Amino acid sequence: MPVRTYTFFPLEEDADLFQSLALRWAERHFKTAAFLNSNAYKGDRFGSLPWAYALGSHEEPELNNRDAIAALKEFADASNDWLFGFFSYELKNQLEPLQSKNPDGIGMPLCHFFRPVVLILPAPGGMRIGTLPGYGVFSDPQAVYDMIMETEVPDTNHSAIADIKARVGKERYLRQLQAIKKHIQQGDVYEMNYCIEFFAEEAEIDPVTVYHRLNGISQAPFSCFYATEGKYLMCASPERFMRKDGVQLISQPIKGTSPRGKSAEEDELFRKRLYEDPKERSENVMIVDLVRNDLSRTAQKGSVKVEELYGIYPFRQVNQMISTVTSSLHPDAHYLDAIRYAFPMGSMTGAPKYRAMELIDIYEDTCRGLYSGAAGYISPEKNFDFNVVIRSILYNAPSKYLSYMAGSAITIGSDPEREYEECLLKARAMGRAIMDVADEASGGIGH
């Protein structure tokens, strides 16, 4: 197996400029690229990797025509290098006897992981560029650095988005919620996450520009950009699915959302209302119980703990209620089994999880694909960190199809009008990122 070599470079240029240049350079030279970005978020006491670039695919396992987790185990166990990738929500169909019948306009792979040709990681005072032999100029860290810094950023973005449509209108949304609440009344589920799609056809965007716009709007701690074979994820997620640090597993489900205030006083009032809201607390504790159960399947006896319940965290667009559940991985459990038994994350399904997923496929009008899946990395030490793919834009460049989704947790106490407004609130940042870019390029396309 080729060995990666690293060279240190002081980060003398503006960090934001380097981010823009690195992604622009990567998109021009590689079909596969990933960028993970914490945006220096200070509220994440479990984070350890502020950012990372994984550029070009040296090696990747076949994950889509077999047991994906088993195949990834083999690949990851044989590797002593960093791996980057994602799990689509539709992996549920391998983990449970489920199926997805709804249309999928993006067509992302079920799962995708790769060992990068070029790896750029933070280091004190700068960064390390790590490369693999056999790739010519891309195997020379100095040449990679020079090429990135010499990359030209286009003055204009040739975006064109004729129209963004809601797959589900308000009237249908309200009818669907009433039907879902009947299932709750009948005892089928006690919480279900219901999502709707916003989409555009014949859309032409510059994914790097849209990602930077979205990230600038949200400044989320689990932001990422992912490209593979002309399909793109532009993600501004505030939510961690799961992190492994040694034997410790950390899951941080989000359930509970409120808008930010226009003043410090109003913001504090919104935070207080969110913390005290019985409906939001009910949603949150239901998912915490589900996560505790999921983690217990691979945990050392007695190690599952709720480190924080009903934590209120501010982000650029919204306040979120976040709880933290931890466990210690059992020595007989494979570290990827922790993902197998907890995926998809309960915050995006509902509870009981299996029945909630059945109902999701019945009541939603779109295949979720990568949305509400997870993207992240596995380190050489077999630690990992994966986000929840929400607050995200997905784009298929060959078909010119663009999509983003938003949803909320439905319980017996849900007010349909309020849930609909929550979906629109969550979708607002994605719409702004797309339409503002289109406006800059076209003088108003999309309004």
Backbone torsions as a table, in degrees:
resi	resn	phi	psi	omega
1	MET	NA	125.4	-179.6
2	PRO	-57.1	141.6	-177.6
3	VAL	-98.1	134.9	179.9
4	ARG	-81.3	136.5	176.0
5	THR	-115.0	144.2	-174.4
6	TYR	-118.3	147.8	172.7
7	THR	-131.9	135.8	-179.9
8	PHE	-85.9	140.4	175.4
9	PHE	-134.6	129.6	172.9
10	PRO	-68.0	139.6	-179.6
11	LEU	-90.8	82.1	-175.6
12	GLU	-80.1	-30.8	-179.5
13	GLU	-79.4	165.1	176.2
14	ASP	-57.9	133.0	-175.6
15	ALA	-62.7	-38.9	179.0
16	ASP	-64.2	-39.0	178.0
17	LEU	-64.0	-43.6	179.9
18	PHE	-61.2	-41.6	177.8
19	GLN	-57.0	-47.5	-179.1
20	SER	-62.6	-43.7	-178.3
21	LEU	-67.7	-41.8	-176.8
22	ALA	-64.2	-44.2	179.2
23	LEU	-67.7	-39.0	179.1
24	ARG	-63.2	-43.4	178.9
25	TRP	-64.7	-43.7	-178.2
26	ALA	-62.5	-42.4	-177.3
27	GLU	-65.4	-29.0	-178.9
28	ARG	-79.0	-21.1	-173.2
29	HIS	-114.8	-18.4	-174.9
30	PHE	-132.8	145.3	175.9
31	LYS	-80.0	-20.8	-178.0
32	THR	-123.5	132.1	178.0
33	ALA	-158.3	149.0	175.9
34	ALA	-140.0	142.7	175.2
35	PHE	-135.4	121.4	176.5
36	LEU	-107.5	137.4	-171.9
37	ASN	-145.8	118.5	178.3
38	SER	-84.7	-8.3	-176.5
39	ASN	55.6	29.7	178.6
40	ALA	53.8	36.5	-177.3
41	TYR	-68.7	124.3	-174.3
42	LYS	-87.2	-8.4	-178.3
43	GLY	-84.0	-2.8	-178.1
44	ASP	-100.9	97.0	-178.4
45	ARG	-78.9	-5.2	179.9
46	PHE	-103.3	-4.1	-177.1
47	GLY	-74.7	150.1	178.8
48	SER	-138.7	-15.7	-178.0
49	LEU	-117.7	99.2	-175.6
50	PRO	-60.2	-37.8	178.2
51	TRP	-163.9	164.7	177.7
52	ALA	-163.4	141.9	172.3
53	TYR	-113.3	130.6	173.1
54	ALA	-122.8	111.6	-167.9
55	LEU	-123.2	122.3	-180.0
56	GLY	81.3	143.9	-178.0
57	SER	-105.0	112.0	173.8
58	HIS	-79.5	-40.5	-174.8
59	GLU	-156.1	140.4	176.2
60	GLU	-149.8	144.6	-179.0
61	PRO	-82.4	156.4	171.6
62	GLU	-81.8	113.1	-173.6
63	LEU	-115.8	-9.1	-167.3
64	ASN	-99.8	-6.4	-179.5
65	ASN	-121.0	22.0	179.2
66	ARG	-157.8	-172.7	175.4
67	ASP	-64.6	105.8	-171.5
68	ALA	-63.5	-42.8	-179.0
69	ILE	-65.8	-42.0	178.5
70	ALA	-62.6	-43.2	179.8
71	ALA	-66.1	-38.8	178.6
72	LEU	-67.6	-36.6	175.5
73	LYS	-55.1	-50.1	-178.6
74	GLU	-59.8	-45.6	-177.4
75	PHE	-66.5	-46.7	-177.2
76	ALA	-68.5	-39.2	-179.6
77	ASP	-64.5	-31.1	-179.0
78	ALA	-83.6	-8.4	-175.8
79	SER	-99.1	143.1	171.5
80	ASN	-115.3	28.4	-174.7
81	ASP	-128.6	174.7	176.4
82	TRP	-74.4	141.0	174.4
83	LEU	-125.1	140.4	178.7
84	PHE	-125.6	146.4	-179.8
85	GLY	174.8	-169.2	-177.9
86	PHE	-147.0	158.4	171.3
87	PHE	-115.3	121.5	174.4
88	SER	-73.1	150.8	174.7
89	TYR	-54.3	-32.7	-176.1
90	GLU	-69.8	-4.7	171.6
91	LEU	-59.1	-21.1	176.6
92	LYS	-52.0	-30.3	-177.2
93	ASN	-71.4	-18.1	171.5
94	GLN	-87.7	-33.3	-174.8
95	LEU	-82.4	-24.5	179.9
96	GLU	-138.8	158.9	177.1
97	PRO	-75.8	72.4	-177.9
98	LEU	-125.0	169.8	175.8
99	GLN	-148.4	162.9	178.6
100	SER	-124.5	120.6	-177.1
101	LYS	-107.7	-9.5	-175.3
102	ASN	-77.9	156.4	-179.3
103	PRO	-66.9	147.5	179.9
104	ASP	-125.5	103.9	-176.2
105	GLY	-79.5	-16.4	-176.5
106	ILE	-94.6	-47.4	177.4
107	GLY	74.4	34.4	174.3
108	MET	-63.5	152.2	175.0
109	PRO	-60.1	158.4	176.6
110	LEU	-58.9	-46.2	174.8
111	CYS	-145.6	154.3	176.4
112	HIS	-152.0	125.5	175.3
113	PHE	-136.2	148.9	-179.8
114	PHE	-151.1	152.7	170.5
115	ARG	-95.6	118.7	-170.6
116	PRO	-75.9	152.1	172.2
117	VAL	-72.1	-47.3	179.4
118	VAL	-117.7	130.2	178.5
119	LEU	-125.0	127.7	178.9
120	ILE	-121.4	120.6	-176.1
121	LEU	-125.7	151.5	177.7
122	PRO	-70.3	150.7	175.1
123	ALA	-145.2	155.9	179.9
124	PRO	-53.7	120.5	179.3
125	GLY	82.3	1.1	-178.4
126	GLY	175.6	-131.8	-176.3
127	MET	-153.1	163.0	173.5
128	ARG	-115.4	130.6	173.4
129	ILE	-105.6	119.5	-179.3
130	GLY	-112.2	132.4	-177.1
131	THR	-130.2	163.4	176.8
132	LEU	-108.9	148.2	178.7
133	PRO	-70.5	157.2	173.3
134	GLY	96.2	7.8	-177.8
135	TYR	-119.6	27.8	175.0
136	GLY	59.4	-128.1	-177.1
137	VAL	-63.2	-26.2	179.6
138	PHE	-75.5	-6.7	175.9
139	SER	-92.5	-2.8	-178.7
140	ASP	-104.8	107.3	-178.4
141	PRO	-55.1	-38.8	180.0
142	GLN	-64.6	-41.4	179.5
143	ALA	-65.6	-39.3	177.3
144	VAL	-60.8	-47.5	179.8
145	TYR	-59.3	-46.4	-178.1
146	ASP	-63.6	-41.4	179.9
147	MET	-64.4	-40.3	179.2
148	ILE	-63.1	-46.0	-176.1
149	MET	-70.4	-18.6	178.4
150	GLU	-95.1	1.2	-178.0
151	THR	-67.0	134.3	177.9
152	GLU	-91.5	134.3	176.2
153	VAL	-96.2	126.3	-178.2
154	PRO	-62.5	144.5	-179.9
155	ASP	-70.5	-32.4	-177.3
156	THR	-123.9	154.6	177.1
157	ASN	-113.2	118.4	-175.5
158	HIS	-85.1	66.8	177.7
159	SER	-93.9	145.7	175.3
160	ALA	-147.4	116.3	179.2
161	ILE	-130.1	107.0	-174.5
162	ALA	-67.8	-39.2	-175.7
163	ASP	-166.3	139.3	170.9
164	ILE	-105.9	124.4	-176.0
165	LYS	-112.9	149.9	171.5
166	ALA	-90.6	124.7	178.5
167	ARG	-62.8	-32.3	-179.2
168	VAL	-122.7	118.0	176.9
169	GLY	-75.8	170.7	-174.9
170	LYS	-61.5	-42.2	-178.2
171	GLU	-62.3	-45.3	178.3
172	ARG	-65.0	-40.3	178.8
173	TYR	-56.2	-47.7	-177.8
174	LEU	-64.5	-37.6	177.4
175	ARG	-65.7	-42.7	179.8
176	GLN	-61.6	-40.5	-179.9
177	LEU	-65.2	-38.2	177.8
178	GLN	-64.0	-38.1	178.2
179	ALA	-67.1	-40.1	178.7
180	ILE	-64.9	-40.4	180.0
181	LYS	-65.2	-27.4	174.8
182	LYS	-65.7	-39.5	176.0
183	HIS	-61.8	-37.9	178.7
184	ILE	-66.6	-43.2	178.6
185	GLN	-61.9	-33.9	-179.7
186	GLN	-82.0	-5.8	177.4
187	GLY	87.9	9.8	178.2
188	ASP	-64.7	-44.4	176.9
189	VAL	-142.8	162.2	171.5
190	TYR	-113.8	-3.2	172.0
191	GLU	-161.1	139.7	177.3
192	MET	-143.3	133.8	177.1
193	ASN	-87.6	121.1	-177.8
194	TYR	-116.2	126.7	-174.2
195	CYS	-123.7	151.4	177.0
196	ILE	-127.9	153.9	-176.0
197	GLU	-104.7	143.1	167.1
198	PHE	-115.2	135.3	-171.7
199	PHE	-147.3	162.7	174.6
200	ALA	-141.5	137.0	175.2
201	GLU	-105.1	155.1	-176.3
202	GLU	55.8	35.2	179.5
203	ALA	-87.3	136.5	175.5
204	GLU	-122.7	114.8	180.0
205	ILE	-132.8	161.0	169.4
206	ASP	-98.6	104.3	-172.8
207	PRO	-57.4	-36.9	-179.5
208	VAL	-64.4	-44.0	178.5
209	THR	-63.4	-43.7	-179.7
210	VAL	-64.0	-41.5	178.5
211	TYR	-59.8	-47.4	-178.4
212	HIS	-64.5	-35.6	176.5
213	ARG	-64.5	-48.2	-179.6
214	LEU	-62.1	-43.5	-179.6
215	ASN	-65.8	-36.9	177.8
216	GLY	-65.5	-33.1	178.6
217	ILE	-71.2	-41.9	-169.0
218	SER	-102.4	-33.7	-179.0
219	GLN	49.9	51.0	-173.8
220	ALA	-84.5	151.6	-176.9
221	PRO	-76.1	-15.3	179.4
222	PHE	-123.2	42.6	176.9
223	SER	-69.0	146.0	174.2
224	CYS	-158.3	155.6	172.5
225	PHE	-122.4	132.6	-177.9
226	TYR	-140.4	131.2	178.8
227	ALA	-130.3	134.9	172.8
228	THR	-153.0	119.2	174.7
229	GLU	52.6	45.0	175.1
230	GLY	81.4	8.3	176.8
231	LYS	-117.2	140.1	-168.4
232	TYR	-131.3	142.9	168.2
233	LEU	-115.3	125.5	173.9
234	MET	-120.2	107.7	-163.6
235	CYS	-124.1	135.3	176.0
236	ALA	-127.2	57.0	-173.2
237	SER	-79.7	136.2	172.5
238	PRO	-92.5	0.0	-167.0
239	GLU	-116.1	133.7	171.6
240	ARG	-90.9	130.7	171.1
241	PHE	-78.4	-61.8	-179.0
242	MET	-159.6	141.5	173.2
243	ARG	-125.3	140.8	171.8
244	LYS	-114.1	127.4	177.8
245	ASP	-133.0	99.8	-172.0
246	GLY	68.2	-121.6	176.6
247	VAL	-96.8	-7.5	-177.6
248	GLN	-81.9	134.3	172.0
249	LEU	-111.0	137.3	-179.3
250	ILE	-128.3	125.9	173.7
251	SER	-124.5	138.1	-174.6
252	GLN	-132.4	77.7	-178.6
253	PRO	-68.7	141.5	174.5
254	ILE	-104.8	127.0	169.6
255	LYS	-149.1	113.4	-177.7
256	GLY	125.4	120.3	-175.3
257	THR	-138.8	140.3	170.3
258	SER	-142.4	157.3	177.2
259	PRO	-71.9	160.4	171.2
260	ARG	-79.1	148.9	178.0
261	GLY	-82.4	161.2	179.0
262	LYS	-83.1	-11.9	176.1
263	SER	-138.0	167.3	179.1
264	ALA	-61.4	-38.0	-179.5
265	GLU	-67.4	-45.2	179.5
266	GLU	-66.4	-37.9	179.4
267	ASP	-63.7	-42.1	177.7
268	GLU	-64.0	-36.9	176.7
269	LEU	-63.9	-43.9	178.4
270	PHE	-63.3	-40.0	179.2
271	ARG	-63.7	-42.8	-180.0
272	LYS	-64.5	-43.7	178.6
273	ARG	-61.7	-41.6	178.8
274	LEU	-62.9	-45.5	-178.3
275	TYR	-62.0	-35.7	-175.0
276	GLU	-93.3	-6.6	-175.3
277	ASP	-67.3	116.4	-176.5
278	PRO	-64.3	-33.0	178.8
279	LYS	-67.0	-44.5	179.8
280	GLU	-66.4	-39.7	177.2
281	ARG	-63.3	-40.9	179.8
282	SER	-61.7	-46.4	177.2
283	GLU	-57.1	-47.3	-173.4
284	ASN	-64.2	-46.7	-175.8
285	VAL	-70.0	-30.6	175.3
286	MET	-60.8	-44.4	-178.7
287	ILE	-72.9	-34.5	175.7
288	VAL	-59.6	-43.7	177.7
289	ASP	-61.5	-39.8	178.5
290	LEU	-64.2	-44.5	179.9
291	VAL	-63.5	-40.6	176.9
292	ARG	-57.6	-43.2	179.6
293	ASN	-65.6	-42.9	179.2
294	ASP	-60.9	-46.4	-178.4
295	LEU	-67.9	-30.4	-177.7
296	SER	-63.6	-20.0	-176.9
297	ARG	-72.2	-18.5	177.3
298	THR	-126.2	13.7	-172.2
299	ALA	-96.9	153.3	166.8
300	GLN	-64.3	144.9	-175.6
301	LYS	-56.8	131.1	176.6
302	GLY	76.4	8.3	-174.6
303	SER	-95.8	-9.7	-178.6
304	VAL	-76.4	124.6	-176.8
305	LYS	-137.8	147.2	171.3
306	VAL	-94.5	103.2	-177.6
307	GLU	-73.2	-33.1	179.7
308	GLU	-150.9	136.2	178.3
309	LEU	-123.2	131.4	177.3
310	TYR	64.5	35.1	175.2
311	GLY	-68.7	135.4	179.4
312	ILE	-105.7	120.7	-175.7
313	TYR	-122.8	131.0	179.2
314	PRO	-87.5	139.2	171.0
315	PHE	-127.3	175.2	-174.3
316	ARG	-56.3	-43.7	-172.7
317	GLN	-98.3	-32.8	-171.3
318	VAL	-143.5	163.2	163.6
319	ASN	-96.5	144.2	-178.4
320	GLN	-128.0	144.4	172.0
321	MET	-95.1	117.0	-174.1
322	ILE	-125.2	132.6	173.0
323	SER	-114.6	156.3	-176.6
324	THR	-124.0	124.0	178.4
325	VAL	-120.4	133.1	-179.0
326	THR	-126.9	161.3	173.9
327	SER	-156.1	169.1	173.4
328	SER	-109.2	125.3	-177.1
329	LEU	-64.1	131.4	178.6
330	HIS	-65.5	138.7	-177.2
331	PRO	-61.6	-22.1	179.6
332	ASP	-89.5	-3.4	-177.5
333	ALA	-97.0	135.8	173.1
334	HIS	-72.1	141.9	-175.3
335	TYR	-61.4	-29.1	178.4
336	LEU	-79.0	-13.7	173.3
337	ASP	-68.3	-25.3	175.3
338	ALA	-60.4	-37.5	175.8
339	ILE	-74.0	-44.1	-179.7
340	ARG	-52.7	-43.6	-173.3
341	TYR	-89.3	-3.4	179.0
342	ALA	-116.2	-2.7	-174.4
343	PHE	-101.2	142.0	-7.5
344	PRO	-69.4	160.1	-177.4
345	MET	-66.3	139.4	-175.6
346	GLY	-60.3	-28.0	-179.6
347	SER	-64.6	-19.8	-179.0
348	MET	-108.1	4.1	178.1
349	THR	-116.7	-61.7	-170.6
350	GLY	119.5	-169.6	-175.0
351	ALA	-148.9	143.5	-7.9
352	PRO	-59.0	145.0	-168.4
353	LYS	-63.4	-46.4	-175.0
354	TYR	-61.5	-49.1	-179.0
355	ARG	-66.8	-36.2	176.9
356	ALA	-60.9	-41.4	179.6
357	MET	-67.4	-36.3	174.5
358	GLU	-59.6	-45.5	-178.2
359	LEU	-70.2	-33.5	176.1
360	ILE	-57.5	-45.2	-179.7
361	ASP	-67.0	-25.7	178.3
362	ILE	-78.8	-44.7	-169.6
363	TYR	-95.0	-23.5	175.8
364	GLU	-81.6	153.1	-175.2
365	ASP	-102.9	0.0	-175.3
366	THR	-136.0	140.1	170.0
367	CYS	-67.4	129.3	-175.7
368	ARG	-69.1	-34.2	-178.3
369	GLY	61.7	-128.0	-179.2
370	LEU	-74.9	-23.6	177.9
371	TYR	-60.7	133.2	-173.6
372	SER	65.2	19.1	165.1
373	GLY	-89.7	-148.6	-176.7
374	ALA	-148.0	138.8	177.4
375	ALA	-128.3	145.1	179.8
376	GLY	171.9	-145.8	-172.7
377	TYR	-142.2	160.7	167.5
378	ILE	-122.7	126.7	-176.3
379	SER	-87.4	166.4	176.5
380	PRO	-58.5	-26.0	179.6
381	GLU	-84.1	5.3	-179.6
382	LYS	68.0	26.2	164.5
383	ASN	-88.9	162.2	178.4
384	PHE	-152.3	164.7	174.4
385	ASP	-151.1	124.5	-178.9
386	PHE	-130.1	138.9	177.8
387	ASN	-89.6	-178.8	167.6
388	VAL	-106.3	125.0	-175.8
389	VAL	-78.9	88.3	172.7
390	ILE	-130.4	175.2	-177.7
391	ARG	47.9	49.6	-168.3
392	SER	-132.6	148.8	174.0
393	ILE	-110.5	132.6	176.6
394	LEU	-116.5	142.3	-174.1
395	TYR	-144.5	130.6	173.5
396	ASN	-106.6	104.1	-174.5
397	ALA	-65.4	-43.9	179.8
398	PRO	-59.7	-39.0	-179.0
399	SER	-93.1	-7.3	180.0
400	LYS	60.0	35.7	180.0
401	TYR	-104.7	129.0	-178.8
402	LEU	-120.4	142.0	-175.4
403	SER	-149.4	142.5	164.6
404	TYR	-145.7	152.0	-175.1
405	MET	-127.5	158.6	175.9
406	ALA	-150.2	151.2	-178.4
407	GLY	-159.3	-175.5	178.3
408	SER	-155.9	165.2	-179.7
409	ALA	-86.4	130.0	-179.2
410	ILE	-103.1	126.2	175.4
411	THR	-126.8	178.7	-179.2
412	ILE	-62.2	-26.3	-178.9
413	GLY	-91.9	6.5	-176.2
414	SER	-69.7	136.8	171.9
415	ASP	-96.4	114.8	-173.9
416	PRO	-54.9	-41.7	179.2
417	GLU	-62.4	-41.3	-179.5
418	ARG	-68.0	-39.0	178.8
419	GLU	-64.6	-39.4	178.7
420	TYR	-63.8	-42.4	178.3
421	GLU	-64.4	-35.4	177.3
422	GLU	-63.9	-40.3	177.1
423	CYS	-60.6	-45.0	-179.9
424	LEU	-64.4	-37.7	178.0
425	LEU	-61.9	-45.4	-179.0
426	LYS	-67.5	-32.8	-177.6
427	ALA	-78.4	-14.8	-171.0
428	ARG	-59.6	-42.6	-176.9
429	ALA	-64.5	-39.7	179.1
430	MET	-65.2	-43.9	178.6
431	GLY	-61.4	-41.2	178.4
432	ARG	-62.9	-43.1	-178.2
433	ALA	-61.6	-40.7	-178.2
434	ILE	-74.8	-50.3	-172.4
435	MET	-72.3	-34.6	177.6
436	ASP	-64.3	-39.0	178.3
437	VAL	-66.5	-42.9	178.4
438	ALA	-61.4	-39.9	179.0
439	ASP	-61.7	-43.2	-178.7
440	GLU	-60.5	-37.0	-175.3
441	ALA	-83.6	-29.0	-167.3
442	SER	-124.9	-4.8	-178.9
443	GLY	75.1	25.2	171.8
444	GLY	131.6	6.4	178.1
445	ILE	-58.4	133.4	173.5
446	GLY	109.1	-16.1	179.9
447	HIS	-93.7	NA	NA
